[in-house]
Amino acid sequence: MGGEPARNDAAKQVNAQPQRRGCYHGRMSTTTTGRLAPSPTGAQHVGNARTYLIAWLSARARGGTVKLRIEDIDSPRIKPGAADEAVSDLRWLGLDWDGPPAVQTARLPHYTAALEELKRQERVYPCTCTRSDIAAAASAPHAGDEIAYPGTCAHRRATDAPALAAAGKPFAWRFRVTDDPVYTDLFAGEQRIDLKRSGGDFVVWKNAGTPAYQLAVVVDDAATGVTEVIRGDDLIPSTPRQLLLYDALGLTSPEFGHVPLVVGEDGRRLAKRHGDTRLSALRAAGVAPESLVGLLAWSCGWLREPESVTPRDLLPRFHLSAIPPQPFVLTAEVLKRIGYAG
Ligand SMILES: [Zn+2]
């Protein structure tokens, strides 16, 4: 696709006007490192594409770099071939990244080292509770809250783990929630979540012997110098937990921006019941990636009407603040505008 010359041109355009008022926060353009982090637990769909496009533009529009990470540690749910397909989907959209992708399953020693550090500080304890133990012991959660871990195992110390292991008791590692970090989201503004009521002490290492999402992404984002995380707003509750981990591990946290998801006509998160919105299905049906990118750009308020554009064409138009605060409703009529009948 000859991406290099185009990127240089785009970078020049942005660098030529570093004081643009469109810059939504005051970082120097050269310091931004964003990331794309597909999880190969299933096919990438139109909703994922919208978030990737926003994340990519947010970094590239300021001349920043973009890292790619394959989040494949959730092993029972990983679909064979889905990682390669995710990479193909991103390339098809016209998104690129700098350097080789980081693959989580190849980074286990880094997560183990972080867990050891948390154990050393007694920030984590071994938890032998099953899901049903927790449901039985926890009080009924408030509407919208997760069930809060009732603290059954919080009396334990990290050094209790070998005896549990010797007794053949499987256990996870839970992080002790001591406070609720308030943070200012780049898109959604100030966020306060009562972690004790909503979730409580959280798992950083599963009893299957693998790191939990919260720990792995913190270790990865810090290791790859990510300064800005743009992701779907379903992950807002993860952010204060991750901020606690950054703090405990002595790592510098990135800035976070959570953008609205794409939903179906019923207002629910895009899923199979809304028809086939997998990028591979659109591609197979002959939809041009520029048509989809134009549709997504229109949904983000960067174009008046859907038209064919590439991600690079959007660099001068990108504004995080132009994105509507409500979810984007993807209807069959909307998809017909790009020649896709589902
Ligand atoms: Zn427990």
Boltz pocket constraint, residues with backbone or C-beta under 6 A from the ligand:
constraints:
  - pocket:
      binder: B
      contacts: [[A, 126], [A, 127], [A, 128], [A, 129], [A, 151], [A, 152], [A, 153], [A, 154]]
      max_distance: 6.0
